[in-house]
């Protein structure tokens, strides 16, 4: 699989929001292959708005969002699947292969299942692949959702608050999983979080979202105490 050389995503003076009303404005952001971005800020600051615009789920209001040779794998903040439907963990994960369906063609059943099993195994979810998704713990569900995103064969994995509502031990395990996936698959990763310092050892770049603006820079610089005070002017 050819590795892109140019930027995967580029925001240029972009205003982002809903119904014509901007939530964040003047966004300049460039995501290059191999980076691990942390999109950080308070709850409700507009982090998910940035991600949804990046994915093309909502349009850019003004300015420009350019996408290069990017294939997304997306892990949403919360996956609400009605427990009335008897979906197993495998059923949820195999949904990731559907992005490769072309008009008039059905995916190869054995190939899709093989890819799904491999992704579940890589994410530490093979042992409960046959269990009902609704019966899994929060950490187990996240592993399945990451496997689903991986089954889309992405080069950019985007996660919206993947650690929310999960105990500390499981959080650390999931962060180690992401680190391993980045190394083994050569992934670019973008992860939204409202926490400031917990994942600083993983990030290469940071985008702070606060009060309608986005500040970007290298993680080492952006997570320094002086920079935090400058960007937010308050203790987080």
MIDRENGU-644005 format. One record per atom (N, C-alpha, C, O): x, y, z; residue in one letter. Coordinates in pm, whole numbers, plus 50000, padded with zeros to 5 digits. Atoms other than C-alpha are relative to their C-alpha. Example, Ala and Ser with C-alpha at 12.3 -4.5 7.8 and 13.67 -1.06 7.14 Angstrom:
! residues 2
500894988150000a 512304955050780a 500905012050000a 501945011850066a 499184988149994s 513674989450714s 499235010950073s 499745022050090s 
! end
This chain:
! residues 236
500854988050000x 500005000050000x 500885012550000x 501715014150089x 499164988250015x 501565033049887x 499755009950114x 498615012950149x 500104990349892x 502315057750165x 499915014049943x 500785017949865x 500124986350051x 501075093350093x 501195008350044x 501725006550154x 498894991249966x 503805119650085x 499545014050035x 500215021050112x 500524986749970x 501695151250096x 499074999850119x 498804989250175x 500934999249887x 499335163550368x 498744991749974x 498234991449862x 501265007450012x 496335141150434x 498825009550009x 497825007949938x 501064990149978x 494205170250554x 500635013750014x 501695015150076x 499544986249981x 494665207950528x 498805009450016x 497975010649927x 500974989349975x 492415234350682x 500705013349972x 501825015450018x 499424986850028x 493055269750553x 498955010750026x 497985012149953x 500914989249957x 491325298950729x 498544995249998x 497655001949946x 501325006350006x 488335276050778x 499125003950119x 499585004250233x 501014997849897x 485205285050972x 499074987950000x 498574983849896x 500725012649987x 483335254751104x 498825001650094x 498925008350197x 501174999049913x 479875251151250x 498784993649937x 498904984749852x 501265006150039x 476235243151190x 498995010749961x 498895021150026x 501064990950040x 473405260251005x 500475014049972x 499735023649995x 499474986850031x 475625288850898x 500635007250117x 501245017750098x 499444993849880x 476685296851255x 501334993350035x 501374981250057x 498675005449974x 480415292451320x 500194996650148x 499825004450236x 499605004049865x 481595273551628x 501475003250023x 501845008050130x 498594996149998x 485305278051552x 500325006749867x 499745003349764x 499694992150120x 486845302351301x 501505001249981x 502294999850074x 498604997650034x 490105308551123x 500904988150025x 502044989950068x 499225012049970x 491305272551151x 501044997749890x 500714996749772x 498905003850087x 494715265550996x 500644987650060x 501224988050169x 499575012949944x 495675229151041x 500434990949886x 499734989549786x 499505009050102x 497775204850840x 500424986850065x 501294986750152x 499705013249946x 497895167550916x 500824992249899x 500364989249789x 499095007050088x 500845149550765x 500094985350039x 499844981850154x 499915014349973x 501385111750736x 500964996950116x 502035002950127x 499165004649892x 502765094651045x 499905007850129x 500545004250228x 500144991949879x 501735121151297x 498934994150091x 498084986250048x 501005004049901x 499715115251614x 499495012950064x 500145018850150x 500584987449956x 497465144951679x 499094998250120x 498274989050124x 500954998949892x 495745152952003x 499185012749981x 499755023649974x 500894988550010x 492735175851965x 499385001850138x 498524994150179x 500314998449859x 492255189352315x 499215012750026x 499255022149948x 500764988249959x 489995213952494x 498874996050091x 498594984250111x 501125002449910x 487085217652731x 498854993149926x 498764993949804x 501235005450059x 483835198852672x 499185011449940x 499025021950002x 500824989750066x 481695218252425x 500805010749930x 500225020549884x 499174989650060x 484645237852285x 499974999749847x 500345009649783x 500045001050147x 484165225551926x 500914989449943x 501134988949822x 499085010450047x 486555195951909x 499324990649900x 499884987749795x 500705009350088x 483975172651754x 499595006849870x 499515000249766x 500324992550121x 482975199951508x 501184999749903x 500994998049783x 498805000850082x 486565200551381x 500104986249935x 500384985049815x 499895013750051x 486545162651344x 498934997149895x 499234991349791x 501085002750095x 483165160851171x 500225007149867x 499895001849761x 499694992950124x 484255187150919x 501114992949925x 501064991649803x 498895007350060x 487465168150857x 499514987549928x 499974984349818x 500545012350058x 485495136250790x 499035002549886x 498664993349814x 500984996850103x 483135154650556x 498574997850043x 497664997749959x 501365002149950x 480105148550780x 499215012950005x 497985012849994x 500634986950010x 479375185850791x 500885008749910x 502095006849906x 499214991850093x 480435212250535x 500775011050071x 500385015750178x 499264988349954x 483035238850590x 499195012549964x 498725013749851x 500824988050024x 481225272450625x 500715010149913x 500155015449817x 499174990550075x 484025294550497x 501444995150003x 501824987150089x 498635004750008x 487625289850397x 500074987049923x 499234984349836x 499765012050081x 488925256650269x 500444988350087x 501234989950180x 499535012649944x 489315220550379x 500364991049883x 499504987049805x 499535008450110x 491425199950139x 500414986450054x 501074985450157x 499665013749962x 491765162250160x 500894993849894x 500574994049775x 499095006650092x 494685144050005x 499654985349985x 498484981749982x 500225014450015x 495145106549966x 499724994150138x 500574987450196x 500355004149864x 493305099150290x 498874989849998x 497894991349925x 501045010149980x 491295068550390x 499734999550151x 500614996050230x 500334998449859x 489495073250719x 499564986850065x 498884978650004x 500605009549909x 488855048950999x 499485008350117x 500255015850176x 500634990949904x 486445065151246x 499444992450119x 498684982950103x 500555005449877x 485715056551608x 499195011150066x 499785020550121x 500844989349946x 482735077651725x 500065000650152x 500514991350218x 499974998149855x 482355091452075x 499164989550071x 499594983850171x 500865010549944x 479485068052151x 499284993249886x 498744999749797x 500695007850103x 478065040351939x 498724994650062x 498764985750147x 501285004249945x 474385036252012x 499374989649907x 498814993049803x 500615010950076x 473235002651883x 498904994050086x 499154989150196x 501165004849924x 469764992251994x 500204985450038x 500384976949950x 499785013949958x 470144960652205x 498944990349951x 499104978249964x 501035008950053x 466954947352048x 500534992349879x 500034981549846x 499415007150114x 469104938251745x 501124990950052x 502024995650122x 499045009749945x 471134906751820x 501365000549928x 501764990849864x 498714998450066x 474474920151694x 501124995150091x 501194998850208x 498835004449925x 477614902551806x 501125010249980x 501015019249897x 498844991450018x 480954919951846x 500554998649858x 500975008449797x 499525002250137x 481984904051515x 499115007349900x 499615013349805x 500934993250090x 478844917651344x 500305015049992x 500235021049885x 499704985749996x 479774952851454x 501325002749929x 501435012149850x 498684997850059x 483424949551351x 500014998349849x 500715005649779x 499985002650144x 482674935651006x 499395011549921x 499615012549800x 500554988250067x 480754967750926x 501105008749940x 500885015749842x 498904991950052x 484144983950872x 500414996249860x 500975004549789x 499625004350134x 484664963550556x 499055005349893x 499355004649774x 501014996050098x 481554978050393x 500425012049917x 499905013949807x 499574988250076x 483355009950283x 500664996149868x 500795004449778x 499325004450121x 485104989050019x 499034994549896x 499454990149789x 501005004950095x 481834978849851x 499875009849883x 499715021849906x 500204991950118x 481574991949494x 498594997749947x 498024987049966x 501365001550054x 478234998249319x 499884987549915x 500674985249823x 500275012050078x 476834965749186x 500824988050041x 500644977149987x 499165011049957x 479414944649368x 499844997550148x 499685006950226x 500055003749859x 479234926049697x 501414996450045x 502194991049967x 498675003449952x 482314921849915x 500174984950008x 499214977650032x 499735014249985x 483984887849919x 499794996050145x 500445001450235x 500365003549863x 482504870850224x 501204994950079x 501444999350191x 498875005749928x 485584850850317x 501095010350024x 501705010650131x 498974989849986x 487954879950255x 499625010050109x 500455013850192x 500464990449900x 485844903850465x 500054994150140x 500435000850235x 499985006549869x 485514878850747x 501424997950049x 501714999450167x 498615001949962x 489224871250742x 500635012950048x 501355013150148x 499484987049960x 490094908150757x 499445004150136x 500175009450220x 500634996349872x 487624913551041x 500594992150116x 500884997850221x 499415008149892x 488994884751246x 501425004750033x 501825005050149x 498644995049976x 492524898051199x 499985013050080x 500785014950172x 500094987249930x 491494932651314x 499564998150145x 500085004650236x 500425003049863x 489674918951619x 501154994150080x 501334997450198x 498855006249931x 492734898351705x 501055010750035x 501595010750146x 499024989549974x 495044928551673x 499555009450111x 500385015250182x 500544990949899x 492754948551900x 499684993050132x 499094999050221x 500245007349876x 492584921652167x 498544996950024x 498114996050139x 501445002249986x 488914914752097x 499564986549945x 498364983849938x 500375012850062x 489034879951942x 499254990950097x 498364983550055x 500605009249903x 488034862152263x 498535002650026x 497814993650071x 501424997149978x 484674879552283x 499305004149871x 498265010749874x 500584996450130x 483954883351910x 498594994549982x 497775000649913x 501325006050016x 480914860251938x 498985004650102x 497825000750094x 500934995549896x 479374877552239x 499145011649950x 499555019049860x 500844988650038x 476484902352210x 500745013150028x 501315015050136x 499314987149983x 477914937252158x 499435007650119x 500185014050194x 500654992649893x 475384951752402x 500424995250140x 500275002550237x 499635005649870x 476704929152681x 501465002750037x 501904999150146x 498594997849976x 480334940352653x 500225011850094x 499365020650107x 499614988749917x 482094963552896x 500395011849911x 500525010349790x 499624988250077x 483034998852792x 501314998349927x 501445002049811x 498725002250064x 486624989252723x 499944990049888x 500614991649786x 500155010150105x 485624958552524x 499315006049877x 499695003149763x 500684993550113x 483254979352311x 500975008849922x 500935009049798x 499054991550069x 486045003952235x 500964991849915x 501324996049805x 499135008650080x 488294975652120x 499314995249873x 499924994449767x 500765004350118x 485554963451887x 499865011549901x 499995009549780x 500174988550089x 484974998551749x 501325003749932x 501335008049816x 498714997550062x 488695003151690x 500274989449893x 500814992549787x 499865010750100x 488734969451512x 499155003049877x 499595000849764x 500874996450113x 485804981051297x 500655010949915x 500645010149792x 499344989250073x 487685012851205x 501224994649924x 501494998849811x 498835005850062x 490804992351128x 499624991549879x 500394990549783x 500465008450110x 488784969350901x 499715008249874x 499595002549765x 500174991350116x 488214999250673x 501325002449928x 501375009349826x 498664998650056x 491964997250599x 500375014749980x 500705018949869x 499744985650011x 492555034150677x 501505003150003x 502324994750039x 498664994949970x 495715054750673x 499905011350104x 500925016050154x 500214990449892x 494165079850917x 498894994750090x 497754993050048x 500955004949900x 492465067151232x 499585011750087x 500425017850153x 500544988749924x 490225093351395x 499104994850111x 498174987250086x 500735004849883x 488885087551747x 499455011950078x 500185021350110x 500654989349926x 486395109651931x 499794995550145x 498904987550173x 500095003149855x 486915107252311x 499954985050026x 499014980350091x 500065014649983x 487785069952306x 500194995450144x 499894983950176x 499745004049861x 488715070152677x 498905004350096x 498995001650216x 501064994949913x 485535086252809x 499234988650066x 498844979050000x 500815009749927x 483755066353080x 500664986650022x 499984976850052x 499265012549985x 486475039853102x 501005001450115x 501595012150133x 499104999449885x 488565031153409x 501445002149955x 501794999649840x 498644996150031x 492215041953427x 500834988649942x 501594990549847x 499235011450049x 493675007253377x 499684997049854x 500574994549773x 500435002550138x 491645001953061x 500445011349908x 500805008849793x 499524988850079x 492535036852940x 501444998049957x 501784999849840x 498585002250032x 496245028852960x 500164988749899x 501014989449811x 499925011350093x 495674995752780x 499605004349858x 500235000149761x 500434995250131x 493815013152496x 501035009349937x 501245008949816x 498954991350052x 496545039352462x 501184991849948x 501774995249846x 498955008950047x 499125011652433x 499614993249870x 500444991349782x 500505005850123x 496944995452168x 500175009749884x 500645005849777x 499874990050106x 496865027751966x 501455001949960x 501775003249841x 498574998750030x 500625031151994x 500484988449915x 501224990549818x 499615011950076x 501074995551867x 499455000449858x 500164997449763x 500624999350133x 498625000451577x 500695010449913x 500885008249793x 499294989550075x 500405032351474x 501314994649945x 501664996949830x 498705005250041x 503735014451463x 499884988849897x 500634988449800x 500105011750087x 502574982351295x 499345003149866x 499664996849765x 500714996750124x 500284998351035x 500465013049936x 499995016549828x 499574987250054x 502075031350982x 498885010249995x 498835018749906x 501184991449999x 498865049251075x 500335014250042x 501255016750119x 500114986649944x 498325086051120x 498804999650092x 497764993950056x 501095000749903x 496145090751428x 499635014050048x 500505022350073x 500524987749941x 493965119351546x 499014996150108x 498044988950081x 500855003849887x 492375116251889x 499515012250074x 500305020850115x 500604989349922x 489975139952058x 499974996150147x 499674984650181x 500075002449856x 490185143252435x 499785013450070x 500185023950019x 500124987949919x 489205168352704x 501065000250109x 501125009550189x 498925000649902x 492195157452914x 501225007149943x 501405007849822x 498904991850045x 495355178052899x 501314992449989x 501984992949886x 498655005249994x 498385158052999x 500114984849990x 501204979649965x 499915014549980x 497505121253026x 500664992749882x 501384983049904x 499465007150115x 498485111452670x 501185007349936x 501525004549821x 498984991450061x 501305136652616x 501174992249942x 501804996949848x 498905007750053x 503885109452559x 499744994049863x 500684990049795x 500365005850130x 502015096952252x 499925010349889x 500245007349775x 500294990050102x 501205129252072x 501275006049939x 502265008450008x 498954992450068x 503465145051812x 499575014549982x 500405023549980x 500544986750026x 501185174951754x 498725002050080x 498024992450114x 501194996649921x 498425192951943x 499205010949930x 499765020349873x 500904989350040x 495405213151838x 499145003450122x 498314995350164x 500844995449889x 493905232952128x 498785006949942x 498905015649856x 501244993850044x 490275242252072x 499395007150120x 499075000850221x 500504992349886x 489025270252296x 499475013449952x 500125020449875x 500614986950026x 486695300252271x 499995003649852x 500335014849814x 500194997350142x 486095296851898x 501275000749918x 501235005249804x 498764999850076x 489715293351795x 500774987050020x 500514979450113x 499175012049994x 492255265951731x 501475004249995x 501905011149902x 498564997549995x 495925268251830x 500714986749977x 500364976750040x 499305012550033x 498305242151684x 501505001550019x 502055012550015x 498565000049987x 501905232251736x 500514986650045x 499724977650074x 499425012649952x 504335204651836x 499564997250143x 499395006350223x 500515003849868x 503205185152143x 500905005050112x 500405009950214x 499074995849895x 506325193152343x 499825014750036x 499875018550153x 500204985649977x 505725230352301x 498615002950056x 498465010550152x 501384996749965x 501935230352331x 499604994850137x 498665000050198x 500355005649870x 501885209252649x 500915005250112x 500845000350225x 499194994049895x 504435230152835x 499125008950088x 498105014150043x 500814992249905x 503145248453143x 499805014349951x 498715019849963x 500124986250048x 503885282452992x 499035001349885x 498275010949877x 500904999650116x 502045274352670x 498554997950041x 497655004249986x 501365002249951x 499005261152856x 499425012950057x 498275016250032x 500474987449942x 498755293753047x 499725010349892x 498765018049902x 500184990450109x 499135313852729x 498744997349919x 498025006649882x 501155003450083x 496475294852537x 498695001350076x 497735006850024x 501275000549927x 493865290552807x 499875010350111x 498765013550155x 500004990049892x 494875316253071x 499274995050125x 498695002750201x 500645005949881x 493555292053332x 500574986250021x 501174980549929x 499535013449968x 494435259353501x 498974990049954x 497794991349987x 500895010550049x 492935228753330x 500184987550083x 499514977550059x 
! end
